[in-house]
Amino acid sequence: MKIILAFDSFKGCLSAPLACEAAALGVRRVCPDAEVVQLPLSDGGEGLVECLVHALELRQWQLAECDEILYFYSYAVLDKCVL
């Protein structure tokens, strides 16, 4: 049996890759012989970089900036393109 897990993030709670991983653990517990495929999704919002990092096996970087409020940014580099 092949099971495809395709989740978007649960805003503020769980990223798409972590949601897929959590579901995969549950599926493997119930159906240990199943082939589990994880396909984290993003609608282009805050989880996009993390989904690209997962899909393309890139390294993710984080940057913090403080201008009265602390902001965090995530990015990855593919060839010479910053994602």
One Martini backbone bead per residue (centre of mass of N, CA, C, O) as a GRO file, in nm:
protein
   83
    1MET     BB    1   0.098   0.036   0.022
    2LYS     BB    2   0.028   0.377  -0.071
    3ILE     BB    3   0.107   0.685   0.106
    4ILE     BB    4   0.003   1.022   0.079
    5LEU     BB    5   0.150   1.316   0.227
    6ALA     BB    6  -0.026   1.646   0.213
    7PHE     BB    7   0.080   1.933   0.380
    8ASP     BB    8   0.017   2.209   0.534
    9SER     BB    9   0.037   2.435   0.748
   10PHE     BB   10  -0.006   2.515   1.103
   11LYS     BB   11  -0.042   2.802   1.209
   12GLY     BB   12   0.186   2.831   1.479
   13CYS     BB   13   0.239   2.498   1.513
   14LEU     BB   14   0.299   2.355   1.211
   15SER     BB   15   0.479   2.240   0.980
   16ALA     BB   16   0.467   2.066   0.697
   17PRO     BB   17   0.699   1.862   0.753
   18LEU     BB   18   0.600   1.792   1.045
   19ALA     BB   19   0.320   1.690   0.967
   20CYS     BB   20   0.416   1.460   0.787
   21GLU     BB   21   0.587   1.315   1.002
   22ALA     BB   22   0.363   1.262   1.207
   23ALA     BB   23   0.184   1.096   1.014
   24ALA     BB   24   0.396   0.881   0.941
   25LEU     BB   25   0.423   0.761   1.222
   26GLY     BB   26   0.128   0.666   1.240
   27VAL     BB   27   0.119   0.488   0.989
   28ARG     BB   28   0.361   0.298   1.067
   29ARG     BB   29   0.222   0.188   1.323
   30VAL     BB   30  -0.028   0.059   1.160
   31CYS     BB   31   0.152   0.037   0.864
   32PRO     BB   32   0.460  -0.094   0.827
   33ASP     BB   33   0.439  -0.170   0.497
   34ALA     BB   34   0.407   0.105   0.406
   35GLU     BB   35   0.431   0.350   0.165
   36VAL     BB   36   0.570   0.668   0.247
   37VAL     BB   37   0.478   0.992   0.124
   38GLN     BB   38   0.627   1.316   0.144
   39LEU     BB   39   0.438   1.639   0.069
   40PRO     BB   40   0.501   1.934   0.126
   41LEU     BB   41   0.315   2.237   0.148
   42SER     BB   42   0.247   2.559  -0.026
   43ASP     BB   43   0.099   2.895  -0.080
   44GLY     BB   44   0.358   3.111  -0.043
   45GLY     BB   45   0.419   3.157   0.235
   46GLU     BB   46   0.592   3.097   0.529
   47GLY     BB   47   0.652   2.776   0.420
   48LEU     BB   48   0.813   2.776   0.151
   49VAL     BB   49   1.112   2.738   0.223
   50GLU     BB   50   1.081   2.470   0.378
   51CYS     BB   51   0.970   2.309   0.136
   52LEU     BB   52   1.215   2.352  -0.052
   53VAL     BB   53   1.424   2.230   0.132
   54HIS     BB   54   1.295   1.949   0.136
   55ALA     BB   55   1.268   1.893  -0.179
   56LEU     BB   56   1.591   1.999  -0.250
   57GLU     BB   57   1.801   1.967  -0.025
   58LEU     BB   58   1.856   2.219   0.149
   59ARG     BB   59   1.983   2.495   0.316
   60GLN     BB   60   1.890   2.665   0.604
   61TRP     BB   61   1.841   3.008   0.685
   62GLN     BB   62   1.877   3.260   0.946
   63LEU     BB   63   1.733   3.585   1.028
   64ALA     BB   64   1.782   3.870   1.239
   65GLU     BB   65   1.573   4.159   1.330
   66CYS     BB   66   1.591   4.487   1.495
   67ASP     BB   67   1.288   4.719   1.509
   68GLU     BB   68   1.145   4.700   1.806
   69ILE     BB   69   1.111   4.438   1.643
   70LEU     BB   70   1.137   4.094   1.607
   71TYR     BB   71   1.276   3.942   1.321
   72PHE     BB   72   1.228   3.654   1.106
   73TYR     BB   73   1.429   3.484   0.859
   74SER     BB   74   1.410   3.272   0.571
   75TYR     BB   75   1.660   3.089   0.376
   76ALA     BB   76   1.783   2.987   0.049
   77VAL     BB   77   2.023   2.823  -0.174
   78LEU     BB   78   2.018   2.809  -0.539
   79ASP     BB   79   2.291   2.840  -0.644
   80LYS     BB   80   2.231   3.194  -0.713
   81CYS     BB   81   1.955   3.163  -0.556
   82VAL     BB   82   1.735   3.325  -0.348
   83LEU     BB   83   1.459   3.192  -0.138
   0.00000   0.00000   0.00000
